[in-house]
Every structure is written in structure tokens, then in C-alpha cells.
Amino acid sequence: MQQHHELLEAHGISMKKVNLLHESEVTRMALRLMDGAYKPIASDALRTWLEQKSRYIEGFLRRWAYPAVENPDLGWHLVHYEGISAYLTELVTSLRERLSPEAQFNVDRFLQQSQGHVQLRFSPRSDPCQLKSHKVTEDVRQHAALFQEAAQVITASSEYQAVLAGALAPFDEGC
């Protein structure tokens, strides 16, 4: 979408809303506009972008995930993507009594809306190459090897390996 930001902004779609709020109506409209004017990304540009994102992910691991594993006393929690909904539910439920009546109402509304709504649950895609944009999906499938290469660089990094060893072992044991 960033490549098409001028088109989206010309149609009143703020990239801040797309990137930060993920409003479904805004995102759907942005995807329709983008698919209509889509220009495939060149392999070299995609490789550069993936290298930048890989460095960003490694830095994120170094800054946030690795310290949580290295020093559990920080009180930082690493949560599997699939466990985010359960974690959030447990967190807001435990804090509910300490909140203002308005905040309690919002917590109750969140809990009520999240129960039974598959859309509000975090779960991985069954096919990582299948995206909401048809044009981007075609591009991703065409460049699948570049994405796999980037994933291998990230998973081979010492940061990822340290976090994997320290953070995921309890999860694998069924905790």
C-alpha cells in the first residue's frame, strides 16, 4: 500500500488510518483502489525492502523479545500470535475492577464482542502467500523465493534463536 500511498490519499484514505487503525472499511476501499492501479514491484526493489524489514525484525527482537527472555523480572510477556486473544481477555478481565465505570463498560463490550467472533481472534493464515489483495497475492507468489530467503535470514539470526529457545519452550510443554 505504501507504494500506492499517493493514489490512496487522493481518494481520502489516510495511510495513518491504514497502518495504525486497520479500519476494515478503510482497508477494503484501499485494497480495491490499489488492485485497480497496481504496479508490480521489481525483484530488486522487493529484495531491498525485505532486507530492510528483516533488519527491522531483528532489531525488534533485540530490543523487546530478547530482554524478556534474558530477564523475566522485567515483567514483559511474549505471547504467541494465536494466544493474543486469550492473553488480552485475561489481562482486561484481571484489570477490570481497577478501572473507571466507563472503562469497565468498554472492557465488558470488548469481552462480549470477542467471544464467538472469529474476526477478533488472532490466528495465522492457512496460506501465508494468500493476501487480501489479488494483485499483491500474485506478486508474492511470483516472488515466494525472496520471501522464503528473508524468513530464513531472520530465523537463522542469533536473536531469533535465543528468543525461540527461551520463550517458546514453556509453550511447547503445554503451559
Residue frames as qw, qx, qy, qz and C-alpha x, y, z in Angstrom:
[[0.000, 0.885, 0.466, 0.000, 0.00, 0.00, 0.00],
 [0.346, -0.713, 0.087, 0.603, 2.89, 2.34, 0.71],
 [0.368, -0.013, 0.586, 0.722, 3.86, 2.17, -2.97],
 [0.005, 0.556, 0.634, 0.537, 0.35, 3.44, -3.82],
 [0.232, -0.508, -0.521, 0.646, 0.03, 5.99, -1.00],
 [0.046, 0.193, -0.160, -0.967, -0.47, 8.95, -3.36],
 [0.339, -0.234, -0.705, -0.578, -3.42, 7.25, -5.06],
 [0.399, -0.482, -0.758, 0.185, -4.95, 6.30, -1.72],
 [0.192, -0.432, -0.317, 0.822, -4.50, 9.77, -0.23],
 [0.129, 0.015, -0.390, -0.912, -6.02, 11.30, -3.39],
 [0.479, -0.362, -0.672, -0.434, -9.14, 9.26, -2.60],
 [0.461, -0.634, 0.129, -0.607, -9.19, 10.42, 1.02],
 [0.936, -0.259, -0.232, 0.055, -7.55, 7.34, 2.52],
 [0.171, -0.859, 0.442, -0.194, -5.01, 8.28, 5.15],
 [0.667, 0.291, -0.665, 0.169, -2.03, 5.94, 5.41],
 [0.123, -0.325, 0.667, -0.659, -2.13, 6.56, 9.18],
 [0.761, -0.047, 0.230, -0.605, -5.61, 5.02, 9.30],
 [0.876, 0.269, -0.375, -0.143, -4.49, 2.08, 7.20],
 [0.530, 0.377, -0.657, 0.381, -1.24, 1.45, 9.10],
 [0.021, -0.241, 0.655, -0.716, -2.31, 2.24, 12.64],
 [0.567, 0.000, 0.371, -0.735, -6.05, 1.72, 12.95],
 [0.029, -0.031, 0.965, 0.260, -6.57, -1.07, 10.40],
 [0.528, 0.305, 0.358, -0.707, -10.20, 0.02, 10.00],
 [0.524, 0.157, 0.814, 0.194, -11.74, -2.70, 7.86],
 [0.444, 0.803, 0.382, -0.109, -13.86, -0.34, 5.75],
 [0.061, 0.898, -0.325, -0.290, -10.86, 1.89, 5.00],
 [0.382, -0.393, 0.790, 0.274, -8.63, -1.10, 4.30],
 [0.588, 0.400, 0.700, 0.065, -11.18, -2.70, 1.94],
 [0.380, 0.905, 0.130, -0.143, -11.50, 0.53, -0.05],
 [0.124, -0.793, 0.527, 0.280, -7.72, 0.95, -0.14],
 [0.518, -0.133, 0.815, 0.222, -7.26, -2.59, -1.42],
 [0.568, 0.635, 0.523, 0.005, -9.86, -2.09, -4.18],
 [0.220, 0.950, -0.124, -0.183, -8.18, 1.14, -5.32],
 [0.297, -0.638, 0.669, 0.241, -4.74, -0.42, -5.12],
 [0.625, 0.115, 0.756, 0.158, -5.74, -3.52, -7.10],
 [0.512, 0.790, 0.332, -0.060, -7.16, -1.28, -9.83],
 [0.266, 0.931, -0.246, 0.037, -3.92, 0.67, -10.23],
 [0.798, -0.479, 0.324, 0.168, -1.42, -1.95, -9.07],
 [0.494, 0.739, -0.458, 0.015, 2.11, -1.81, -10.45],
 [0.955, -0.162, -0.180, 0.173, 4.15, -4.94, -9.69],
 [0.355, -0.862, 0.343, 0.116, 7.24, -4.36, -7.62],
 [0.602, 0.607, -0.518, 0.037, 10.58, -5.08, -9.25],
 [0.909, -0.170, -0.336, 0.179, 12.55, -8.01, -7.82],
 [0.497, 0.251, -0.341, 0.757, 15.49, -5.76, -6.84],
 [0.264, -0.485, 0.120, -0.825, 13.20, -3.29, -5.05],
 [0.844, -0.387, -0.197, -0.314, 11.44, -6.14, -3.25],
 [0.816, 0.007, -0.393, 0.424, 14.78, -7.67, -2.20],
 [0.207, 0.362, -0.297, 0.859, 15.89, -4.29, -0.79],
 [0.540, -0.467, -0.013, -0.700, 12.56, -3.87, 1.03],
 [0.915, -0.263, -0.298, -0.070, 12.77, -7.38, 2.50],
 [0.636, 0.157, -0.412, 0.633, 16.34, -6.75, 3.67],
 [0.097, -0.429, 0.217, -0.871, 15.18, -3.56, 5.43],
 [0.743, -0.395, -0.095, -0.532, 12.25, -5.36, 7.06],
 [0.879, -0.072, -0.425, 0.204, 14.48, -8.25, 8.11],
 [0.378, 0.248, -0.414, 0.790, 16.84, -5.83, 9.86],
 [0.399, -0.431, 0.076, -0.806, 13.84, -4.16, 11.49],
 [0.879, -0.295, -0.269, -0.259, 12.55, -7.51, 12.78],
 [0.752, 0.042, -0.449, 0.480, 15.97, -8.47, 14.12],
 [0.099, 0.344, -0.300, 0.884, 16.19, -5.08, 15.86],
 [0.634, -0.416, -0.086, -0.646, 12.72, -5.55, 17.31],
 [0.900, -0.187, -0.389, 0.059, 13.73, -8.95, 18.67],
 [0.551, 0.175, -0.407, 0.707, 16.90, -7.47, 20.14],
 [0.105, -0.367, 0.184, -0.906, 15.04, -4.54, 21.73],
 [0.638, -0.274, 0.100, -0.712, 11.89, -6.26, 23.03],
 [0.939, -0.072, -0.252, -0.222, 11.82, -10.04, 22.82],
 [0.681, 0.256, -0.551, 0.409, 15.39, -10.93, 23.79],
 [0.044, -0.388, 0.513, -0.764, 15.33, -8.86, 27.02],
 [0.757, -0.258, 0.055, -0.597, 12.06, -10.55, 28.04],
 [0.942, 0.039, -0.333, 0.029, 13.73, -13.95, 27.72],
 [0.517, 0.372, -0.488, 0.597, 17.02, -12.82, 29.25],
 [0.033, 0.085, -0.557, 0.826, 15.41, -11.10, 32.24],
 [0.279, -0.499, -0.782, -0.249, 11.96, -12.44, 33.22],
 [0.267, -0.510, -0.507, 0.642, 11.89, -9.95, 36.12],
 [0.003, -0.003, 0.239, 0.971, 11.09, -7.20, 33.62],
 [0.395, 0.397, 0.628, -0.541, 7.52, -8.47, 33.59],
 [0.413, 0.421, -0.415, -0.693, 7.37, -8.45, 29.81],
 [0.718, 0.114, 0.661, -0.186, 5.32, -11.24, 28.30],
 [0.152, 0.290, -0.718, -0.614, 5.98, -12.89, 24.96],
 [0.651, 0.267, 0.542, -0.459, 2.73, -14.19, 23.57],
 [0.339, 0.105, 0.810, 0.468, 2.27, -16.44, 20.57],
 [0.219, -0.010, -0.349, -0.911, 0.22, -14.82, 17.83],
 [0.477, -0.318, -0.741, -0.351, -2.52, -17.42, 18.31],
 [0.452, -0.432, -0.665, 0.408, -2.58, -16.64, 22.04],
 [0.085, 0.171, -0.062, 0.980, -3.09, -12.87, 21.77],
 [0.484, -0.451, -0.359, -0.659, -6.88, -13.02, 22.12],
 [0.749, -0.438, -0.489, 0.091, -6.73, -15.21, 25.23],
 [0.509, -0.082, -0.309, 0.799, -3.96, -13.07, 26.71],
 [0.083, -0.297, -0.074, -0.949, -5.90, -9.84, 26.12],
 [0.619, -0.490, -0.439, -0.429, -9.06, -11.36, 27.60],
 [0.728, -0.359, -0.453, 0.368, -7.19, -12.48, 30.70],
 [0.368, 0.058, -0.171, 0.912, -5.43, -9.13, 31.02],
 [0.233, -0.366, -0.142, -0.890, -8.51, -6.91, 30.73],
 [0.695, -0.480, -0.487, -0.222, -10.52, -9.22, 32.98],
 [0.669, -0.276, -0.426, 0.543, -7.87, -9.01, 35.71],
 [0.231, 0.036, -0.099, 0.967, -7.75, -5.20, 35.46],
 [0.184, -0.578, -0.590, -0.533, -11.49, -4.60, 35.18],
 [0.476, -0.717, -0.485, 0.156, -12.17, -3.88, 38.86],
 [0.461, -0.430, -0.055, 0.775, -9.47, -1.17, 38.98],
 [0.206, 0.245, 0.452, 0.833, -10.97, 0.77, 36.08],
 [0.276, 0.149, 0.166, -0.935, -13.42, 3.64, 35.88],
 [0.595, 0.365, 0.615, -0.366, -17.06, 2.74, 35.14],
 [0.562, 0.705, -0.161, -0.401, -16.62, 3.94, 31.54],
 [0.179, 0.548, -0.807, -0.127, -13.51, 1.81, 31.08],
 [0.401, -0.013, 0.882, -0.247, -15.29, -1.18, 32.68],
 [0.666, 0.535, 0.290, -0.432, -18.12, -0.73, 30.18],
 [0.469, 0.697, -0.464, -0.282, -15.56, -0.75, 27.31],
 [0.091, -0.364, 0.925, -0.058, -13.88, -3.87, 28.73],
 [0.555, 0.215, 0.723, -0.351, -17.23, -5.64, 29.03],
 [0.641, 0.651, 0.004, -0.406, -18.11, -4.63, 25.46],
 [0.257, 0.621, -0.721, -0.171, -14.73, -5.93, 24.22],
 [0.269, -0.167, 0.933, -0.172, -15.19, -9.24, 26.05],
 [0.629, 0.406, 0.522, -0.410, -18.73, -9.63, 24.74],
 [0.577, 0.707, -0.205, -0.354, -17.72, -8.82, 21.16],
 [0.142, 0.586, -0.792, -0.102, -14.64, -11.03, 21.21],
 [0.490, -0.043, 0.844, -0.214, -16.49, -14.15, 22.35],
 [0.644, 0.425, 0.633, -0.065, -17.52, -16.16, 19.34],
 [0.441, 0.869, -0.056, -0.218, -16.23, -13.66, 16.78],
 [0.881, 0.072, 0.214, 0.416, -13.62, -15.38, 14.65],
 [0.407, 0.783, 0.035, 0.468, -12.65, -12.00, 13.14],
 [0.279, -0.881, 0.238, -0.299, -11.50, -10.74, 16.53],
 [0.875, -0.372, 0.273, 0.149, -9.30, -13.76, 17.17],
 [0.109, 0.770, -0.578, -0.248, -5.68, -13.80, 16.14],
 [0.873, -0.005, 0.484, 0.064, -4.79, -16.79, 14.03],
 [0.220, -0.432, 0.600, 0.636, -2.19, -17.36, 11.33],
 [0.639, 0.446, -0.232, -0.582, -3.21, -17.51, 7.70],
 [0.910, 0.020, 0.413, -0.018, -3.55, -21.03, 6.35],
 [0.741, 0.406, 0.218, 0.489, -1.57, -19.87, 3.29],
 [0.362, -0.641, -0.039, 0.676, 0.98, -17.11, 4.00],
 [0.236, -0.040, 0.499, 0.833, 1.04, -16.18, 0.31],
 [0.050, -0.627, -0.683, -0.371, -2.72, -15.54, 0.15],
 [0.134, -0.200, -0.288, 0.927, -3.43, -11.89, 0.93],
 [0.288, 0.644, 0.539, -0.460, -6.49, -9.66, 0.76],
 [0.315, 0.717, -0.252, -0.569, -5.24, -8.01, -2.43],
 [0.914, 0.308, 0.263, 0.012, -5.43, -10.22, -5.51],
 [0.531, 0.792, -0.232, 0.195, -2.65, -8.31, -7.25],
 [0.203, -0.730, 0.604, -0.247, -0.33, -8.43, -4.26],
 [0.854, -0.140, 0.482, -0.135, -1.06, -12.16, -3.87],
 [0.840, 0.531, 0.032, 0.109, 0.07, -12.70, -7.47],
 [0.252, 0.825, -0.415, 0.290, 3.25, -10.72, -6.81],
 [0.517, -0.568, 0.585, -0.260, 4.00, -12.54, -3.55],
 [0.931, 0.077, 0.355, -0.044, 3.53, -15.93, -5.20],
 [0.694, 0.683, -0.124, 0.189, 5.80, -14.89, -8.06],
 [0.204, 0.705, -0.508, 0.450, 8.50, -13.79, -5.58],
 [0.863, -0.466, -0.083, -0.177, 7.94, -16.54, -2.99],
 [0.846, 0.086, -0.250, 0.462, 11.62, -17.50, -3.05],
 [0.199, 0.532, -0.240, 0.787, 12.63, -13.99, -1.95],
 [0.588, -0.580, 0.076, -0.559, 10.19, -14.12, 0.99],
 [0.961, -0.221, -0.154, 0.062, 11.46, -17.57, 1.98],
 [0.639, 0.328, -0.276, 0.639, 15.05, -16.30, 1.80],
 [0.126, -0.599, 0.215, -0.761, 14.18, -13.36, 4.08],
 [0.815, -0.464, -0.019, -0.348, 12.42, -15.70, 6.54],
 [0.923, -0.005, -0.235, 0.303, 15.49, -17.95, 6.62],
 [0.349, 0.480, -0.300, 0.747, 17.76, -14.97, 7.38],
 [0.439, -0.580, 0.163, -0.667, 15.52, -13.94, 10.27],
 [0.922, -0.330, -0.037, -0.201, 15.12, -17.43, 11.74],
 [0.842, 0.166, -0.270, 0.437, 18.88, -18.04, 11.47],
 [0.060, 0.732, -0.260, 0.627, 19.66, -14.87, 13.42],
 [0.360, 0.031, -0.759, 0.542, 21.06, -15.28, 16.92],
 [0.309, -0.085, 0.297, -0.899, 18.29, -13.03, 18.27],
 [0.757, -0.031, -0.286, -0.587, 15.56, -15.24, 16.86],
 [0.694, 0.056, -0.710, 0.106, 17.26, -18.43, 18.03],
 [0.149, 0.094, -0.656, 0.734, 17.71, -17.05, 21.57],
 [0.498, -0.044, 0.170, -0.849, 14.10, -15.95, 21.78],
 [0.780, 0.038, -0.489, -0.390, 12.89, -19.23, 20.32],
 [0.568, 0.060, -0.758, 0.315, 14.90, -21.25, 22.83],
 [0.096, 0.004, -0.598, 0.796, 13.98, -19.11, 25.81],
 [0.410, 0.067, 0.161, -0.896, 10.43, -18.06, 25.13],
 [0.712, 0.088, -0.385, -0.580, 8.78, -20.90, 23.32],
 [0.311, 0.144, -0.924, 0.171, 9.98, -23.86, 25.36],
 [0.245, 0.125, 0.714, -0.643, 7.28, -23.41, 28.08],
 [0.615, 0.307, -0.046, -0.725, 4.60, -23.00, 25.41],
 [0.559, 0.278, -0.733, -0.271, 5.67, -26.25, 23.76],
 [0.140, 0.034, -0.922, 0.360, 5.24, -28.02, 27.09],
 [0.268, -0.546, -0.750, -0.261, 1.58, -27.04, 27.14],
 [0.233, -0.415, -0.458, 0.751, 1.74, -24.07, 29.51]]
